[in-house]
Amino acid sequence: NASPAWQDVLKRSMRMLADAGSIDGVRIDVAPGQGANWGSPRTNHASYSSIGGCLDLMAALGDGVRTEQCPVPIMLPEGAAEPEYFAVPDTVTLGFGWEFWMFSWKLLQGQLLSQPERMNERLRAFFENERGSLPPGALGLRYLSNHDIACSQGRVSLRFGIGLHRALYGMLLSVPGVPMLYQEEEMGSFFALRRMNLARQAMPQLAAGPVVYLPVDFAHPAVFSAIRRDPKQPVLCLVNLSGNPIEIDVELPVDLSASSKLWDAISGVFVDIAGK
């Protein structure tokens, strides 16, 4: 990654692709490198064979992709969401999303699928900790599995079950980030996932509004709760992790007029609000 000659090769390759067709950015495979290399062609600082070299490489790739049609290329470094990746100038870095799918794998290992209340606690803690560890505005991909795990452990619907797969994907639509499905992960849930994706598209607040992760007892201990605090139209996100029907009353943490209504973005039903 730290070799100036190699960086120049990739820069010219990206320029060739940008000239041949429209591209918006590039994915950097194994972004952190293959480990410390004390014989780096630029310096004997071992970090230059890992994240230091990758930052220079990302800058070179951005220079190659940058065109009049794409003045700010998107960089997608495969690996952990290191804060340094988000500081490459004149580019937009998108975190690869490793942390969450590895976390979801730990949910399986921890036998939490049959403990929705405990799972809810762990999910809320994960997103709160993530928010405190990344620069303001940093976003990443959101997915439950990738093709490596699908090959070795089976698809999400087999490991989590159809219902929890849909619930967790709906939760990823409600938190900051870019939701993504790897090819064929929609099998068995195409129409349910499509309804959720269309609901997110209908509400840009889910892509930009500030998020508040509500306490686990806000609605129900087995219901993941978050609110996107758009000043004009806040969005309340409730995800039932239990697999069983839950009927609850909730007190909304926002100021609403007496004539306000709630719109269920999945079903399309409007609901009256009792009181303020």
C-alpha angles and dihedrals in degrees: 000000000000097000110113090206092053092046089053091050091053093043091055091044091054091048089053090052092045090052093046097048144348114284126167099199147320141262115230110214116220090358097186091059128233099294138287116335114189090187095062112160091234107036141351091240103117093212089069089070089057129029096347093057091042092057090055090045092052090051090051092048090050091052089053096048096042113107136151088267092047108033094161111040123204117240119203108186112192108229140052119339096257110185090230092067090066092060100067104125123244093009137090114232120207116197113238095231098234094138097062100045089048088049091050089053089055088054087062094046091048092056090236096139089090092044105064094168092056090043090054091053092050093048093051091048091050094054094044092051091046091053090055095050103051132067116264111279095016111146134188141186116278118213139136100222143358134217093268091060092040089058096046104033107017133255124311094253090057096045099041101023125246096275098049091042089058093044094050092046089052088051090054088054089058100052129070113279142066112290115220139179121204113229113289094009085112092065111124093012104053098127095040092050091044091056090051093048091049090050091054091048089052091055113052087181087079089063099043114014119108111259131227117189104215122220115275090247094051094101106354133329090248095048120088107220131194135154127208103214102214106166093226102036119010117201122216114206119199120177120185107216096177103078089228130097112266124193115192144156117231132191108221115230093219135080112254133177121243090253095053120123133196118234118206102218093199100049098024091231121143117220129198118234119229111224127340 
